[in-house]
């Protein structure tokens, strides 16, 4: 009987564990953000647009930044799914955008980076 209860308890915890892994590690994401600092900051535009509050923001609308027509017309909102696809391969997600970045292919680092971006909202 103990094994049955223990097995059931573990089965119930699996989805929680998977969600925790999907959430990403913001501290690791801050490190993954290091290359992004060449173009992006929080609180001001630079070579790239200001990323303060980017999670949940409509793409191509942040005031004071000159976005490509492709990004302005994309209709995207930067939710976690869109950010993940964008950061993995910006040219595939929005063809014709002007971001010069080959993409981050590591899913763990993507999750961490997005977790970090969420702390900057």
N, C-alpha and C positions, 0 to 999 in steps of 0.2 A: 504494500500500500504506500509506503514512504517513497518508493521509486516512482510510482504513478504520480504522486503529488509533486515531487521534485521535478519530474519531467514536464508536467503541466505548467509549473511555475516558470521553468526555463523557456518553454515554448511561448509563454506570454511575454517574456522579457525580450525575445528576439527582435520584434518590431521596434522596441524602444532603443535597443542597441544600434540597429540599422539607422534609425533617425538621428541618433547622436553622431554616428559616423558621417552621415550626409550633411550634418550641420556645419562641419568644417571647424578648424582650429584658427581662431582669429589671430593669435600670436604668431603662428606659422604663416598665416596669410600676410601679416605685416612684413615678414621677411620676403615672401613671394612678390610683394608689391615693390620691392627695391628697384627693379629695372624700369618700372612704370614711372618712377620719379623723374626720369629724364624728360618726360613730357607732361606729366600730370601732377597736380597738387590738390589739396583740400582747402577750399576757401578762396581760390583765385584761378583764373584761366592762365594757361601758359601756352606751350606749343600745342597741347591738347586741352580739352575743356576741364573746368573745375569738377572734381569728383565728389565734393561734399554733397551728401544727400542723393547720390546717383541711384541707389536702389529704390525702385518705385517711381523714378522720374521718367517722363516721356523722352524718347531719344531725339536728339537734334534740336532742342529748344532752349537750352541754358543760355541766359542772356549774356551778351558780350562775346560769344564765341562764334566764329564763322564756320559752320558745319557744311559738309558736302551736301549737294542736292539729294544724293542717294540716301544719306542718313536722315535728312529732314523729311523725306518722303517715305521713310520705311514703315511708319505707323507703329514702331516698337515702343514698348514700355520696358524699362530695365528691371524686370523681375529676375529671380534667380535662374530660371530656365533660359531666358534670352541672354543674360550675362554669361552663362556658361557656354552657350553656343558661340557668342560673339568673341569671348576671350580665347576660345579654342581655335577659331579660324575666322577673323573679322572679314576677310575678303569673300568667304563663302556665305557668311550670314547676311552681309549687305554688300553685294557687288557694287563697285564704283565708289566706295567710301575712301576717305583719304588717310586713314590711320595706317601708318607704316609699322606694322607689327606682325610677325609671322604666326603668332598664336602660342598658347600654352597647352601642350598636349596631355599633361599629367592630370588626371581627374582628381586626385587627392589635393594637389596644389591649387587646382581650380576651385574646389570646395573651400579650401582654406582662404584663398584670395577673396572669394565672395563673402565669406564670414567676416573678414576684415573690413571690406567695403561697407557691410551692414553696420559696423560699429561707427562709421564715419557719417552717419545720416542724421 
